[in-house]
Amino acid sequence: MKRINVSLNSIEKVKTFVNDINRFDCDFDLVSGRYVIDAKSIMGIFSLDLSKPIELIIHADGDELDQALNALAGYMA
């Protein structure tokens, strides 16, 4: 498991983010305050305050975690 901060401050960025993480079999959660949502849910993401970075929890280890981090490099805050 790995925690990183991501910035999803535009509609286009949210769309590409969801497409990028849906390629992986592992789970991703977004945490904003007391809310935890499935990061693969575009509707869930739009229910959050996207004006500031959001914590992303990646539930993966080893190779899959490394691949996910590489795919998410452009979103890291």
Backbone bond lengths (Angstrom), bond angles and torsions (degrees), N, CA, C in turn:
res aa  C-N    CA-C-N  psi(-1)  N-CA   C-N-CA  omega(-1)  CA-C   N-CA-C  phi
1 M - - - 1.449 - - 1.525 108.84 -
2 K 1.326 115.56 139.78 1.467 121.43 -178.75 1.523 108.46 -139.42
3 R 1.335 116.13 140.37 1.465 122.06 177.39 1.528 108.99 -113.39
4 I 1.339 116.02 129.39 1.466 121.48 176.04 1.530 108.04 -138.07
5 N 1.316 116.69 162.07 1.462 121.25 173.81 1.514 108.67 -100.70
6 V 1.334 115.61 135.42 1.458 121.04 178.38 1.526 109.70 -124.04
7 S 1.324 115.41 152.13 1.447 122.06 177.35 1.528 108.62 -112.54
8 L 1.330 116.04 118.93 1.468 122.30 -179.59 1.524 107.98 -124.16
9 N 1.326 116.12 65.82 1.459 121.06 -169.22 1.533 115.06 -94.88
10 S 1.326 117.50 14.34 1.471 119.89 174.64 1.523 109.43 -147.33
11 I 1.318 115.58 158.09 1.470 120.62 -179.68 1.522 110.34 -62.39
12 E 1.321 117.04 -42.60 1.470 121.00 179.85 1.526 111.14 -62.62
13 K 1.324 117.16 -39.77 1.461 121.26 179.74 1.526 110.77 -64.99
14 V 1.328 117.28 -39.20 1.471 121.12 177.71 1.526 109.94 -63.66
15 K 1.327 117.41 -44.74 1.474 121.11 -179.86 1.527 111.40 -60.49
16 T 1.331 117.19 -47.97 1.471 119.19 -178.65 1.528 110.80 -68.54
17 F 1.335 117.64 -35.21 1.467 121.60 177.36 1.530 110.76 -59.81
18 V 1.322 116.40 -49.05 1.475 120.67 -179.88 1.525 110.47 -62.41
19 N 1.332 117.60 -42.29 1.466 120.38 177.57 1.524 111.28 -62.25
20 D 1.324 117.05 -41.05 1.473 120.70 -178.97 1.527 112.04 -65.85
21 I 1.332 118.31 -43.90 1.471 118.65 -176.43 1.524 112.60 -79.51
22 N 1.315 118.09 -19.96 1.467 119.52 177.77 1.522 112.56 -69.89
23 R 1.324 117.91 -11.41 1.471 121.02 175.85 1.527 111.94 -73.85
24 F 1.323 117.04 -15.44 1.465 121.26 -175.77 1.528 110.93 -101.62
25 D 1.346 115.64 148.33 1.466 121.40 179.52 1.524 112.79 -83.03
26 C 1.318 117.61 -17.44 1.463 120.13 -176.58 1.530 110.82 -77.77
27 D 1.323 115.41 169.10 1.465 120.89 -179.10 1.522 110.82 -92.94
28 F 1.330 115.06 148.21 1.457 123.17 177.30 1.525 107.59 -130.92
29 D 1.319 117.84 132.15 1.462 122.25 176.03 1.515 109.33 -121.64
30 L 1.335 116.38 141.46 1.459 122.07 172.51 1.518 107.98 -106.37
31 V 1.339 116.70 132.98 1.457 122.57 -178.10 1.519 108.76 -118.69
32 S 1.316 115.56 122.67 1.459 121.46 176.94 1.524 107.04 -135.45
33 G 1.330 116.26 105.64 1.460 120.09 -175.64 1.509 110.44 64.52
34 R 1.318 116.04 -122.31 1.477 119.42 179.85 1.525 112.50 -97.08
35 Y 1.325 116.94 5.20 1.465 121.32 -179.25 1.523 110.70 -97.56
36 V 1.331 115.54 133.64 1.467 122.53 174.10 1.519 106.51 -125.63
37 I 1.337 115.50 122.29 1.467 118.56 -179.54 1.530 109.78 -128.07
38 D 1.314 115.30 159.56 1.462 122.20 176.29 1.526 107.67 -71.11
39 A 1.324 117.23 119.65 1.463 120.99 -176.65 1.524 112.78 -68.69
40 K 1.322 118.16 -12.59 1.467 120.95 177.86 1.529 111.52 -85.07
41 S 1.332 116.84 -1.54 1.460 122.10 -179.63 1.526 110.42 -99.96
42 I 1.321 116.15 108.21 1.466 120.16 -178.76 1.531 110.94 -63.53
43 M 1.324 117.85 -36.48 1.465 120.70 177.97 1.530 110.70 -67.40
44 G 1.317 116.82 -38.36 1.458 120.20 177.52 1.520 111.80 -63.22
45 I 1.325 116.59 -40.86 1.465 120.66 -179.82 1.520 110.41 -62.66
46 F 1.322 117.08 -41.29 1.461 119.86 -179.01 1.529 112.92 -69.99
47 S 1.335 118.03 -10.27 1.461 120.31 176.00 1.534 111.70 -83.81
48 L 1.342 116.92 -7.00 1.464 121.41 -178.78 1.523 111.48 -96.00
49 D 1.332 115.77 163.74 1.460 121.91 174.13 1.526 107.27 -79.37
50 L 1.329 116.65 107.19 1.463 121.47 -174.90 1.528 112.88 -92.93
51 S 1.325 117.46 6.30 1.463 120.29 -177.85 1.528 112.54 -76.98
52 K 1.326 117.36 -12.67 1.465 121.03 178.80 1.527 109.15 -132.55
53 P 1.338 117.31 162.82 1.471 119.18 179.51 1.533 112.15 -59.56
54 I 1.315 115.00 148.54 1.461 122.88 -177.99 1.525 108.25 -120.31
55 E 1.333 116.26 143.06 1.462 120.20 178.84 1.529 109.95 -78.57
56 L 1.320 115.83 129.60 1.461 122.51 176.93 1.518 108.47 -111.08
57 I 1.324 116.34 128.07 1.466 121.71 175.80 1.522 107.39 -106.77
58 I 1.328 115.28 121.60 1.463 121.46 179.13 1.523 107.67 -102.87
59 H 1.316 117.02 119.06 1.462 122.25 -179.30 1.526 109.34 -93.98
60 A 1.329 115.92 74.28 1.467 121.66 -179.13 1.522 108.47 -152.26
61 D 1.305 115.47 163.69 1.465 122.43 177.96 1.520 109.22 -136.26
62 G 1.316 114.81 164.99 1.458 121.63 171.72 1.513 115.17 58.76
63 D 1.323 113.96 -132.57 1.463 121.99 -175.53 1.527 112.80 -60.85
64 E 1.337 115.60 -43.23 1.465 119.18 -178.69 1.536 110.64 -63.77
65 L 1.324 117.54 -38.36 1.462 121.28 177.14 1.525 110.41 -64.08
66 D 1.321 117.19 -44.05 1.473 120.58 179.09 1.525 111.20 -61.54
67 Q 1.326 117.20 -42.26 1.458 121.00 179.04 1.529 111.29 -65.28
68 A 1.328 116.42 -40.74 1.466 120.41 178.83 1.523 110.53 -64.60
69 L 1.332 117.66 -43.28 1.463 120.65 179.54 1.523 111.32 -62.91
70 N 1.329 117.00 -39.05 1.474 120.40 176.86 1.533 110.78 -64.10
71 A 1.331 117.02 -41.46 1.463 120.66 -179.12 1.525 111.79 -68.36
72 L 1.342 116.25 -27.17 1.469 120.69 -175.60 1.531 113.41 -98.08
73 A 1.302 118.09 4.35 1.468 121.36 -176.12 1.516 112.57 -55.08
74 G 1.311 118.03 -37.99 1.458 121.81 -178.75 1.519 115.25 -71.19
75 Y 1.325 116.65 -12.75 1.477 121.30 -178.57 1.524 112.57 -101.63
76 M 1.328 117.28 -12.56 1.458 120.24 -174.54 1.532 111.50 -65.23
77 A 1.322 114.17 135.51 1.475 119.58 -178.07 1.521 110.49 -93.61
